[in-house]
Structures are given as structure tokens and as C-alpha cells.
Amino acid sequence: MAITSPLPLFVLGSGTDPDTERGVECPGELPPASDPDLVERARRAKEALGDRVFILGHHYQRDEVIQFADVTGDSFKLARDAAARPEAEYIVFCGVHFMAESADILTGPDQRVILPDLAAGCSMADMARLAQVEDAWDVLADAGVAESTVPVTYMNSSADIKSFCGRNGGVVCTSSNAKRVLEWAYEQGEKVLFLPDQHLGRNTAVLQLGYELDDCVVYDPHQPNGGLTQQQLRDAKMILWRGHCSVHGRFTPEAVDDARVRIPGVQVLVHPECQHEVVLKSDLIGSTEFIIKTIEAAEPGSKWVIGTELNLVQRLARAHPELEISFLERNVCYCATMNRIDLPHLVQSLENLVEGRVVNQIEVDADTERYAKQALQRMLDLPGDSAQD
């Protein structure tokens, strides 16, 4: 019997095989589209649909998908862009599940929102399930603090978590208006339950509102009573949900230190979903739109290291050859779930629509939509910063 060579198996994190693991080395290029005819097929399908379709492309999407987007932006901006196009029968959202839900909430009843791949979720949003949050609210009630606590959820959360906040007097925030939203929340109550990203909540509370780290506690839904005593809940000003972004949460303070050694005079620009220790070592912190605008206004010849999703960093580097732009950490790659929306999935969605078939429609039930809209409207009614992610 012939002896075959063993498969190249590695202990997790100990090595890679670039020939079989395309895209493992980061930063690097994503694999090309599997079919060279896909670009033409997408073009023909979009042309056939005309104004009946409106394609939204999130900043973190692949270039092969972004090229067909009618508008690009962050999740809430894109949802509002869709709402501003009531004549579009189909909204194809090239993003992740919670973004498509927001678009369905904000668009008209006759519009259909399509997510090209239903597996394109968000690990952060999935870290806060409705049953878990309702259990946490019971824990707060047992501690006697639920009535004085305002739930605030980041835009990067499911529709039912937004709805929970709406039902309980809470609100939605984005990374650009989190300070203003939290100021409003503390005018309504003594404490905030911040969902689902602990880092954005901590960074905003400590660096923008002046609270101490000791004022913040982390509620772990996988521990009895969140891993907290009733006294800890009573003493806390900010109750942070134990959630994080799988990309931004992996940037490290050591990567910032290394960048400053490797690139003299570099400016470090990161997203507020990064760990508190990373943010403290950075020069500028802001939303995705803030990062884009900062780079667009940068002095020619300036050096930048950026801590956000790799697709966007690479796109900025290509668009601004007059700048020296680097990715913050080589051990962090593309957003895996966002990148499930590839050209084959987009073509499948568009060609099905041409044939009159709606595949992968995202629908939020009426009751969830009603309360989620209340939480969103409370945010929109606030003066101050514009609502961007």
C-alpha cells in the first residue's frame, strides 16, 4: 500500500500553511473571486434591476463587493441611507446581520432587506442574547438597582436587544455619540447597563465622562449573578456587559509600543472598541468615520498606524499614497463574519432578484421593531454629535 504524506496539521496558533490556508498571513490580500466572470454577472444583474435595488456596502467589506455598492459607510448611516430611498424595492445589505435588521426597522413595509449570506453575523452582537439580558435585569432588580439603571446598547447589537432597551426606558448609541447618549442616560438614572461592548462603555465612561475604573464593573452572563455581588452592583456607576469586538478587542498595548519603535514619529489612530490599555497608549481615538476623516485631512508625508478592520486600513493606504499607513498588529486579520459577504454571494442575491426570488430576507417582527424604534428615536432626539458608528 502506498504511503501518503500526512496532512499539514498545526496546534492552534503554532503555524500556518499558506498553500492551503488562503488569507492566513495578515496583513495580506484576500483570495481572488472564485469565478472571473462574476464581476460581469454582478454588473448585468444590477443593471437589470435598475432603481428597484439599492446596494449598501459597509466600510469593512471586501473591495470586490464595495465596487457594486451604491453607498458606503457605517451600519447606522447605511440603514438611514436605505430609509431615504423608499422607491427601492430591494435593499441588499453587504454587512452583517444586526445591520440588516436596523435597515429593516428603518425602511418602509414594502421594502425588502436582503443579507447575501445569513452566516454573516457579528460575534459582539451574539455575546448579548435577549434571555441573558433579561436574566441580568432580574439580577439588578434583586439588588434593588434596576429602577435606577438605564440600559444603553451599542448599535452593534441585535434588534431584540435594542427592543429590550426601548421597553425599559433605554437608548441606542454609536461610537461617535456614546458620550452624549451616556450623559442623557445619567440624567435619567443613577447607573447604566452598557451592552454589549465593554470596551466602548469603559473608554467613554472613564476618558470622556470622568468616571474612575473602579466605578465600572463587568457583568459576565456566564457566571451566577454575573459574577458580581449585590454590593458591587449597588456601588457601580457603569455595569459593563462582558462582550467585545473579535477584531478590535485583539489589538494589544505591546503592538502600540512596537509601532512607535519601528516607525519614529508615527501617530497611532484606533477605534474605541479597542481595549482601554490600547486606547491610553494611542494618539487619537474615534469611530470609523472619524478614522477616515482624520486620514483624509492628514499632512502629506505623515506616518500612521491604524487599529481597526484590515479591509478598511488597506483601502485607506491605497487611497492615500502620500501617507505612510500601517496596520497596528499583524496577529489580527479581517473580520471573519463580515467577509462572508463575498462576490459569489452578492451575485447569487442579485440574480435571484432578477428572477423574482427573494433569498435571505431579513425581517424584524412588529413588536420588536416598535420598541427598537423607540430606543433609536431617543438617540436621534438628542442634540450634539451626529449618529455615526
C-alpha positions as CSV (number, residue, x, y, z in Angstrom):
1,M,0.0,0.0,0.0
2,A,1.3,3.4,-0.9
3,I,2.3,5.7,1.9
4,T,0.9,9.2,1.6
5,S,2.3,12.3,3.1
6,P,0.5,13.5,6.3
7,L,-1.8,16.5,6.1
8,P,-0.1,19.7,7.5
9,L,-1.9,19.9,10.8
10,F,-0.8,22.5,13.4
11,V,-1.5,23.1,17.0
12,L,-3.7,26.2,17.1
13,G,-1.6,29.2,16.8
14,S,1.7,27.3,16.2
15,G,2.0,27.6,12.5
16,T,0.3,28.1,9.1
17,D,0.3,26.5,5.7
18,P,-0.2,29.4,3.2
19,D,-0.8,26.9,0.3
20,T,-4.0,25.6,2.0
21,E,-5.0,28.5,4.3
22,R,-5.6,31.4,1.9
23,G,-5.5,34.7,3.7
24,V,-3.9,33.4,6.9
25,E,-0.9,35.8,6.7
26,C,-2.1,39.2,7.8
27,P,-1.8,41.8,6.5
28,G,-2.3,40.3,3.1
29,E,-4.6,40.1,0.2
30,L,-7.8,38.3,0.2
31,P,-8.2,35.4,-2.2
32,P,-9.5,36.4,-5.7
33,A,-13.1,35.8,-6.7
34,S,-13.6,32.1,-7.5
35,D,-15.1,32.9,-10.9
36,P,-13.6,35.5,-13.2
37,D,-17.0,36.0,-14.8
38,L,-18.6,37.1,-11.5
39,V,-17.9,40.8,-11.9
40,E,-19.7,40.8,-15.3
41,R,-22.6,38.8,-13.9
42,A,-23.0,41.2,-11.0
43,R,-22.9,44.2,-13.3
44,R,-25.6,42.7,-15.6
45,A,-27.9,41.7,-12.7
46,K,-27.6,45.1,-11.1
47,E,-28.3,46.8,-14.4
48,A,-31.3,44.7,-15.0
49,L,-32.8,45.6,-11.6
50,G,-32.1,49.3,-12.0
51,D,-33.7,51.5,-9.4
52,R,-35.5,48.6,-7.8
53,V,-32.3,47.6,-6.0
54,F,-30.2,49.7,-3.6
55,I,-26.9,48.1,-2.5
56,L,-25.3,49.1,0.8
57,G,-21.6,48.4,1.4
58,H,-20.1,48.6,4.9
59,H,-16.6,50.0,5.2
60,Y,-15.2,46.6,6.3
61,Q,-16.4,44.9,3.2
62,R,-14.1,43.4,0.5
63,D,-13.2,45.6,-2.4
64,E,-14.8,43.0,-4.8
65,V,-18.1,43.8,-3.1
66,I,-17.6,47.5,-2.4
67,Q,-17.3,48.2,-6.1
68,F,-21.0,47.4,-6.6
69,A,-22.3,49.4,-3.6
70,D,-24.5,52.5,-4.3
71,V,-23.3,53.9,-0.9
72,T,-20.7,53.0,1.6
73,G,-20.5,53.8,5.3
74,D,-21.0,52.5,8.8
75,S,-24.0,50.5,9.8
76,F,-26.4,53.2,11.1
77,K,-25.5,55.6,8.3
78,L,-26.3,52.9,5.7
79,A,-29.6,52.0,7.4
80,R,-30.6,55.7,7.2
81,D,-29.5,55.8,3.6
82,A,-31.8,52.9,2.8
83,A,-34.7,54.6,4.6
84,A,-34.1,57.7,2.4
85,R,-34.6,55.5,-0.7
86,P,-38.3,54.5,-0.4
87,E,-38.5,53.8,-4.2
88,A,-36.0,50.9,-3.9
89,E,-37.9,47.7,-3.7
90,Y,-34.9,45.7,-2.6
91,I,-32.2,46.7,-0.1
92,V,-29.1,44.4,-0.4
93,F,-27.0,45.0,2.7
94,C,-23.4,43.9,2.4
95,G,-22.6,43.9,6.1
96,V,-23.7,41.7,8.9
97,H,-27.0,40.5,10.4
98,F,-27.6,43.3,13.0
99,M,-27.0,45.9,10.3
100,A,-29.6,44.4,8.1
101,E,-32.0,44.3,11.0
102,S,-31.5,48.0,11.6
103,A,-32.2,48.6,7.9
104,D,-35.4,46.6,8.1
105,I,-36.5,48.6,11.2
106,L,-36.0,51.9,9.4
107,T,-37.2,51.2,5.9
108,G,-40.8,51.0,4.7
109,P,-43.1,48.0,4.9
110,D,-43.0,47.4,1.2
111,Q,-39.2,47.3,1.1
112,R,-37.3,44.0,1.5
113,V,-33.9,43.8,3.1
114,I,-31.6,41.0,1.9
115,L,-28.4,39.8,3.6
116,P,-26.4,37.9,0.9
117,D,-25.1,35.3,3.4
118,L,-27.2,34.6,6.6
119,A,-24.0,33.3,8.2
120,A,-22.6,36.9,8.2
121,G,-23.2,37.6,11.9
122,C,-21.4,39.7,14.5
123,S,-19.6,37.9,17.3
124,M,-20.0,41.0,19.5
125,A,-23.8,41.2,19.0
126,D,-24.0,37.5,19.6
127,M,-22.4,37.9,23.1
128,A,-25.6,39.5,24.4
129,R,-28.7,37.3,24.0
130,L,-32.1,38.5,25.0
131,A,-32.6,35.8,27.6
132,Q,-29.3,36.6,29.1
133,V,-30.0,40.3,29.3
134,E,-33.5,39.6,30.8
135,D,-31.8,37.4,33.4
136,A,-29.3,40.2,34.2
137,W,-32.2,42.7,34.6
138,D,-33.7,40.3,37.2
139,V,-30.3,40.2,39.0
140,L,-30.3,44.0,39.0
141,A,-33.9,44.0,40.4
142,D,-32.9,41.6,43.2
143,A,-30.1,44.0,44.1
144,G,-32.6,46.9,44.2
145,V,-30.9,48.9,41.4
146,A,-33.0,48.0,38.2
147,E,-35.3,51.0,38.7
148,S,-32.3,53.4,38.8
149,T,-30.4,51.8,35.9
150,V,-30.8,52.9,32.3
151,P,-30.0,50.3,29.6
152,V,-27.8,51.6,26.8
153,T,-27.0,49.4,23.8
154,Y,-24.4,50.0,21.2
155,M,-25.6,50.0,17.6
156,N,-23.7,46.7,17.2
157,S,-26.4,44.7,18.8
158,S,-29.4,42.6,17.7
159,A,-32.8,44.0,17.2
160,D,-34.2,42.3,20.3
161,I,-31.6,43.9,22.5
162,K,-32.4,47.3,21.0
163,S,-36.1,46.4,21.7
164,F,-35.3,45.5,25.3
165,C,-33.7,48.9,25.8
166,G,-36.7,50.6,24.2
167,R,-39.1,48.7,26.6
168,N,-37.1,49.6,29.6
169,G,-36.5,53.3,29.1
170,G,-33.2,52.9,27.4
171,V,-31.5,54.1,24.3
172,V,-29.1,53.1,21.4
173,C,-25.7,54.8,20.9
174,T,-23.0,54.7,18.3
175,S,-19.2,55.0,18.9
176,S,-19.3,58.7,17.9
177,N,-22.2,59.8,20.1
178,A,-21.7,57.5,23.1
179,K,-20.6,60.4,25.3
180,R,-23.8,62.4,24.6
181,V,-26.0,59.3,25.0
182,L,-24.4,58.4,28.3
183,E,-24.8,61.9,29.6
184,W,-28.5,61.6,28.8
185,A,-28.7,58.2,30.5
186,Y,-27.2,59.6,33.7
187,E,-29.8,62.4,33.6
188,Q,-32.5,59.7,33.7
189,G,-30.9,57.3,36.3
190,E,-28.0,56.7,38.6
191,K,-26.5,53.8,36.7
192,V,-26.0,52.4,33.2
193,L,-26.1,48.9,31.9
194,F,-24.0,49.1,28.8
195,L,-24.4,46.4,26.1
196,P,-22.7,44.6,24.5
197,D,-19.2,46.1,24.1
198,Q,-17.4,46.6,27.4
199,H,-14.5,48.5,25.8
200,L,-16.6,51.2,24.3
201,G,-18.5,51.6,27.5
202,R,-15.4,51.8,29.7
203,N,-13.5,54.1,27.4
204,T,-16.4,56.5,27.2
205,A,-17.2,56.5,30.9
206,V,-13.6,56.9,32.0
207,L,-12.0,59.0,29.3
208,Q,-14.9,61.3,28.3
209,L,-17.2,61.4,31.4
210,G,-14.5,61.4,34.1
211,Y,-15.5,58.2,35.9
212,E,-12.9,56.0,37.6
213,L,-12.2,52.5,36.5
214,D,-13.4,51.4,40.0
215,D,-16.8,52.9,39.0
216,C,-17.1,50.2,36.3
217,V,-17.9,46.5,36.9
218,V,-18.2,43.8,34.3
219,Y,-21.3,41.6,34.2
220,D,-20.4,38.1,32.9
221,P,-23.6,36.4,31.7
222,H,-21.9,33.0,32.0
223,Q,-21.4,33.4,35.8
224,P,-24.1,33.2,38.5
225,N,-25.4,36.8,39.2
226,G,-23.0,38.0,36.5
227,G,-20.0,37.2,38.8
228,L,-20.9,40.2,40.9
229,T,-22.2,40.8,44.4
230,Q,-25.2,42.9,45.1
231,Q,-23.0,45.4,46.8
232,Q,-20.8,45.7,43.7
233,L,-23.9,46.4,41.6
234,R,-25.1,49.0,44.1
235,D,-21.7,50.8,44.2
236,A,-21.2,50.7,40.4
237,K,-22.0,53.6,38.1
238,M,-21.3,51.7,34.9
239,I,-22.3,48.0,34.6
240,L,-20.5,46.7,31.5
241,W,-21.6,43.7,29.6
242,R,-18.8,41.1,29.1
243,G,-18.7,41.5,25.3
244,H,-16.1,42.7,22.8
245,C,-15.3,43.0,19.1
246,S,-13.4,40.0,17.9
247,V,-11.1,42.3,15.8
248,H,-10.7,45.4,17.8
249,G,-10.5,43.5,21.1
250,R,-7.4,41.7,20.0
251,F,-5.1,44.8,19.5
252,T,-2.6,44.9,22.3
253,P,-0.6,47.7,24.1
254,E,2.6,45.9,23.1
255,A,1.6,46.4,19.4
256,V,1.4,50.2,20.0
257,D,4.8,50.2,21.7
258,D,6.3,48.1,18.9
259,A,4.9,50.5,16.3
260,R,6.5,53.5,18.0
261,V,9.9,51.8,18.0
262,R,9.6,50.7,14.4
263,I,8.2,53.9,12.9
264,P,9.7,57.1,14.5
265,G,7.2,59.9,14.6
266,V,4.2,57.6,13.9
267,Q,0.7,58.6,15.1
268,V,-1.5,55.8,16.4
269,L,-5.2,56.0,15.5
270,V,-7.6,53.4,17.0
271,H,-11.3,52.7,17.3
272,P,-12.9,53.0,20.8
273,E,-13.8,49.3,20.7
274,C,-10.1,48.6,21.5
275,Q,-9.0,47.7,25.0
276,H,-8.6,50.5,27.5
277,E,-4.9,49.9,27.7
278,V,-4.5,50.3,23.9
279,V,-6.6,53.4,23.8
280,L,-4.5,55.0,26.6
281,K,-1.3,54.5,24.6
282,S,-2.8,55.9,21.3
283,D,-2.8,59.4,20.0
284,L,-6.3,59.6,18.5
285,I,-9.4,57.5,19.2
286,G,-12.6,57.6,17.2
287,S,-15.3,56.0,15.2
288,T,-14.7,54.5,11.7
289,E,-15.9,57.8,10.1
290,F,-13.6,59.7,12.4
291,I,-10.7,57.5,11.3
292,I,-11.5,58.0,7.6
293,K,-11.8,61.8,8.0
294,T,-8.6,62.0,10.0
295,I,-6.6,60.2,7.3
296,E,-8.2,62.3,4.6
297,A,-7.1,65.5,6.4
298,A,-3.6,64.3,7.3
299,E,-0.5,66.1,6.3
300,P,1.3,64.5,3.3
301,G,4.3,62.5,4.5
302,S,2.8,61.8,7.9
303,K,3.0,58.3,9.4
304,W,0.0,56.5,10.7
305,V,-0.6,53.1,12.4
306,I,-4.3,52.3,12.5
307,G,-6.1,49.9,14.8
308,T,-9.3,48.9,13.0
309,E,-10.5,46.3,10.5
310,L,-7.9,45.4,7.9
311,N,-10.0,45.8,4.7
312,L,-10.5,49.5,5.6
313,V,-6.9,50.1,6.6
314,Q,-5.7,48.6,3.3
315,R,-8.3,50.7,1.4
316,L,-7.1,53.9,3.1
317,A,-3.5,53.1,2.4
318,R,-4.2,52.6,-1.3
319,A,-6.3,55.8,-1.5
320,H,-3.6,57.9,0.2
321,P,-0.2,57.0,-1.2
322,E,1.1,60.4,0.1
323,L,0.9,59.0,3.6
324,E,2.7,56.1,5.3
325,I,-0.2,53.9,6.6
326,S,0.4,50.6,8.5
327,F,-1.9,48.1,10.3
328,L,-1.5,48.1,14.0
329,E,-1.0,44.4,14.6
330,R,-0.1,41.5,12.3
331,N,-1.8,38.9,14.5
332,V,-5.3,40.5,13.8
333,C,-6.8,39.7,10.5
334,Y,-10.0,40.6,8.6
335,C,-13.4,40.5,10.3
336,A,-14.3,36.9,9.5
337,T,-18.1,37.2,9.6
338,M,-18.1,40.5,7.6
339,N,-16.0,38.8,4.9
340,R,-18.6,36.1,4.4
341,I,-20.3,38.6,2.1
342,D,-18.2,37.9,-1.0
343,L,-18.8,38.3,-4.7
344,P,-20.4,34.9,-5.2
345,H,-23.0,35.6,-2.5
346,L,-23.7,39.0,-3.9
347,V,-24.2,37.6,-7.4
348,Q,-26.5,34.9,-6.1
349,S,-28.6,37.5,-4.3
350,L,-28.9,39.8,-7.4
351,E,-29.5,37.1,-9.9
352,N,-32.3,35.6,-7.7
353,L,-33.9,39.1,-7.5
354,V,-33.7,39.3,-11.3
355,E,-35.6,36.0,-11.5
356,G,-38.2,37.3,-9.0
357,R,-36.9,35.3,-6.0
358,V,-36.1,36.9,-2.7
359,V,-33.4,34.9,-0.9
360,N,-32.2,35.6,2.6
361,Q,-34.7,38.3,3.5
362,I,-34.2,39.8,7.0
363,E,-37.4,40.6,8.8
364,V,-37.9,42.0,12.3
365,D,-41.3,41.3,13.9
366,A,-43.6,44.2,14.6
367,D,-43.4,44.2,18.4
368,T,-39.6,44.0,18.4
369,E,-39.5,46.8,15.7
370,R,-41.8,49.1,17.7
371,Y,-39.6,49.1,20.8
372,A,-36.3,49.1,19.0
373,K,-37.5,52.2,17.1
374,Q,-38.2,53.9,20.5
375,A,-34.6,53.3,21.6
376,L,-33.3,54.6,18.3
377,Q,-35.6,57.6,18.3
378,R,-34.4,58.6,21.8
379,M,-30.9,58.7,20.4
380,L,-31.9,60.7,17.3
381,D,-33.8,63.2,19.5
382,L,-30.6,64.1,21.4
383,P,-28.7,67.3,20.5
384,G,-25.0,67.1,19.9
385,D,-22.8,64.7,18.0
386,S,-24.1,63.2,14.8
387,A,-25.0,59.5,15.0
388,Q,-22.2,57.6,13.3
389,D,-20.7,54.2,14.2
